[in-house]
């Protein structure tokens, strides 16, 4: 099981780091992939070195992709190779996740066509079928709202990818 998490300047720290941490705890291989390079600066000024650059990855090597939020969503939405990867992975029925403002990127890529999703409160017009829930799963697509929902979002991804039992074990370890 291998998941790509794109990173671009302005990514939301809590969302990105929580997703990476929880998925790795579950035994899922995670590649942190830099959109514009390999050193990326978060919304709070934390510099991160990614595992790979977007130009060096092949979407077919992944079982899914999860987009953190923050202002990085604007860069994601302007990055044609990333939008193409989202379309390709979605057409293969692979897991597509996005949190905070990034569900709008899924909408731009056509991934949310006919799907229910959630997004950062106040951005509901950016997606076709918005829901108020903290985490929404519709087929292969999982969306969530904000930093405060990041742990539940990541645990639901674990549930979908490797099962309820593993998600339960991690919840118990973390006292969630």
N, C-alpha and C positions, 0 to 999 in steps of 0.2 A: 504494500500500500504506500503510495507516494503522492504527496500533495504539494502544490506550488503556492507560495504566498508572495505576491508582488509587493515591493516596497518602493515608494517614491517620496521625495521630500514633502514633509507636512503630514506624514502618516500619524495616526493617533496611537500613542504609546501603549496604553492599556489594552486596546483592542488587538494590536499586532502581537505584542509579547504574550498576552494571555492565550491567544490562538496557537502560537508556536509552542508554548509551554505545555498546554493541555494535550495537543495532538502528539507531541513527542513522548509525554508520559504514557500515552496509550499505545506506544510502540509504532506509531505511524511516522514514516520518513517524511521530513518537511524540508523543502528547499526554499530558503529566503532568496527571492530573486529581485535584483535591483533593476528598475526601469531605465534610469538614466545613467547608471554606473554601479559601482560596488560599495561606495560609501554614501549612505543616505542619512539625512537629518530629520528627526521626528518633529512633531508640532511643538514639543517642549525642549527642543535643542539637543536631544540625545543622538549621538552619531552611532550608526550601526554599520558593520561591514556585512554585506550579504554573501551568501554562498555562491551565487552565480549572477550573471547579467542576463537580461531578457534575450539579448542577441545570441546567447549561448545555449538556450534551452529549446527542446522539441516538445510541443504539447502532447504528442502521442506517448511520451514517457511517463505521463502523470495520470493518476486516478481522479484528480480533481484540482480545483483552484479555489482559494478563499481570499477575498479582497478585504483588507482592513479599511477603516474610514479615515477621517480627518480630511484636511484639504488635499491630500494625495489623490482623492477621487477625481479632482479636476485633471490631473496629469493622466490618470488611468483612462479617463474618457477621451483624451486627445491622442492616445497611443494606439495607432492602428494595429500593430502586431499583437498587442494585448487583446484588443477587441476581437480580432480574428481568432485568437486562441480560445476566447470565451465561447464564440460561436461554434468552433470545432469541438471543443470538449462537451458543450451542450448537445450538439447533434449526435454525439456518441453516448449520450445519457450519463455522462460522468458527473460527479458532484460539483456543483457551482455554489459558492457561498459568498455573501457580502454583508457587511455591517455598516451602520451609521449612514453616511451619505452615499456609500458605494453601491447600494442597490440601483441607484440612478444610472450607474455604468452598465449594469446588467440590462436595464431597460434600453439604453442606447445600443447595445449589442444585439437586441432582439431576444435575449434570453428569457425575459419575463412575459413574452407573448402568451396570453391565456393563463398566466400563473398569478396566484395570490402571493403577496410579499409584504414586508414591512420596511420602514426606512426611518431615519432620524425625524422625530416629531417636528412638523412644520414643513417638511419636504414631500408630503404625500402626493402632490401634483406631479412629481417627477417619475412616478411609477404607475402602471396601468390599473392594478387592482389592490390598492393599499389596505392593509389591515392594522389594527391598533395593538396586536399582541407583541410581546417582547421578542419572540422568535417565531418565525413562520416557516414551515416546511411544505413545499408543494412539489411533489415528484422529486427530481434530482436537485432542486434549488432550495437553499436554506438562507434566510435573511434575518437580520436582527437590527436593533435600533440604535445602540449607543454604547459608550464605554461601560456603563453600569450593567449592560446585558451581555457583556463579552464572555463571562465565564459560562453562563447558561448556553450561549450560542456555541462555544467551543465544545461543551459537553454533549450537546445535541448532535454536533458533527461526529464526535466519537461514537455516539450511539448508532448513527446511521452507517458509519464505515466499519466499525468492529464489534458492535453489539451493545445491548443494554447492560449486560453484566460488567463489561470493562468500564463503561461510563459510571456505573454504580460504584465500582471499586475506587475510581479516581475521586468521585464525590466524597466517598468515605474518608479517603486519605487526606483530602483537603478540608474536611469538615464543612462541606457545602450543604 
